[in-house]
Amino acid sequence: MPRYVESQDRQQVTLLPECLDDFIGEDNPVRVVDAFVDELDLAGVGFEGMVPAATGRPAYHPGVLLKLYIYGYLNRVQSSRRLERECQRNVELMWLTGRLAPDFKTIADFRRDNGRGIRQACSQFVAICRKLKLLVDGVVAVDGSKFKAVNNRDRNFTPHKLEQRMKQIQESIDRYLQALDTADRTQPEDLPARTARLQDKLSKLRRQMNDLREVEQQLQQQPDQQLSQTDPDARSMATSGRGTGIVGYNVQIATDTTHHFIVAHEVLNVGHDRTALASMASKAQEGLGRKGIGLIADRGYYKGTQILDAEKAGVQTYIPKPMTSTSKAEGRFSKADFVYDAKADEYRCPAGQILRRGADQVDGEGMVLHSYARYGCSDCPMKAQCTPASFRRIRRWEHEDVLDVMQQRLDRNPNAMKIRRRTVEHVFGTLKYWMGSTHFLTKTLKHVPTEISLHVLAYNLKRLMSILGIAETMKAMRFARA
C-alpha cells in the first residue's frame, strides 16, 4: 500500500472519548470571544431575558447568543440560517455554545430585539481599549461610506425616476399599438397568434403603468420625495462613479490614528456628510473618554455651523475647504485673494484697495453674513480680473474666524489628509469585504445600526488580537473587569 498518512476508521469505538476542550487550542480566537462576553455585565448593558420566566419552555441565555453572533461576524457568517447550520457542525461553535444549537428564528430574533444591548457591548469594548491605554493619542479620522440596503434600485422611486419609467412604459405601449395596426393592415399568416402575443404584452404594460400611478400617490406623501418599497428607510445615494448610485445607508465611523480602532460609528440615511460632523465629534470624544481631541475629515464635512459646534465642544478640527469658487474657475480673483484685517474689520483687495463693511444679510440657513464692498471699482486696472459687475462684494460669516483658525491649523499640519486616508479608508474596505456583495441583512434605521455595531465589534476585536496576541488579549479581558 502507498505510504500515506493513515486515517481513522469511521466505525472505531473510543472507550475514553476526547474532551471537547482538547479540540480548541489555547491560541484560538474563540476563547477571546468567550472571555469577552463572560466579563460583560449583560443586564447592565441592556440585554433582554436576563431574568428567565418561571413558566414555559426555558430560553437560551443571552450570553450564548451574543457569543454566537460575535463569532459569526468574526468569521463572515452573518446569516441566522448559516449560523444555525454552523452550530450543528462547527467544533468551535460547539465549544463556544456548550453544544447548544438554537434555530435560525431564535438567532434572528435575538439580533432584532437586543439592538441596545449589542450597541452597548460595542461601546464596552472601546472602553476596554481605553482602559488598556490603547487610545491615548487623542486624534481620530472621520469618514462616511455608502452601504447597500436590502432594497433593489428598481424598488426605489424619486419623482425623476418615476417620470422616466412611466415615459419608457408609455413608449413601449405606443410601439406595440403601432405593431398591432401594422399587423391588421398587412394581414400576415400568423395574425391571430401575433395579435394575442401583442395584446398580452400590452396588458402587462398597462398593469405596470397602473402600479406606477399608485406609487406616484405614495411618493407625494413622502417628506423627502423618495420612496423605498422594501426597506422604507433606505435612500438612493450617489457614489464616487459618475452617474452611479446605490440604495442604502451612509455609515459614519471615527477611527483613532494610532491603532486604527473604531471608537465611534453612526448610521444615516442621507447621501452626504455635511451634517454629520458635530454628532461624530461628540461620539468620538465619548469613545476616547476625553475632551480636546483632534478630528481629521475630508472636504465633504466642511460646513460652518457644524465646525463651530464641534469647536465649541472642544474638538480641534482639520477639514480642508472645498474648491467651489466660480470666480476662480472663470479665471478671476477668488475670496482667498482678499486679505481680511480683523482689527479694522475690512478687506484689502489684490489692487490694494479697501472693501468696507456694509449691511448684514441672513441666508436661507439662518447664517448671518457681513457684506464688504468698494464702490469705486470702475476705474481699477485689475477690474477684469476681479468682477464682471460694477463693483466687487465679499461676504463673511459672523463666525468665520473659527474657519480661519482651522485653516491655519491645517497649514501647520500638511500631512493631515495623508493620515486621514491611511487611517480610515481601509477600514471601510475591510468591512465591505467581510460583508460581501449584500452589505446589510436587516432593514430600517432601527435595526441596521445593530448590524453595523456587530461588524464594528468584530473588527475591533480582531484588531486587539492582532496587536496584543491571543494570550495577552485574554489577560486584558480579565484586567478590564477587575
ZIHU-V408119 format. One record per helix or strand. SS is the DSSP state (H for helix, E for strand). FROM is the first residue (numbers start at 0). TO is the last residue. Records with the same first field share a line. If there is no record, write none. Layout:
BEGIN
SS = FROM-TO ; FROM-TO
END
This chain:
BEGIN
H = 19-22 ; 29-38 ; 41-44 ; 61-73 ; 79-88 ; 90-96 ; 103-112 ; 114-130 ; 152-154 ; 158-185 ; 190-219 ; 276-287 ; 298-300 ; 303-311 ; 325-328 ; 334-336 ; 382-385 ; 399-411 ; 415-434 ; 443-467 ; 469-480
E = 138-147 ; 155-157 ; 225-227 ; 234-237 ; 244-255 ; 261-267 ; 293-296 ; 315-318 ; 338-340 ; 345-347 ; 353-361 ; 367-373 ; 391-396
END
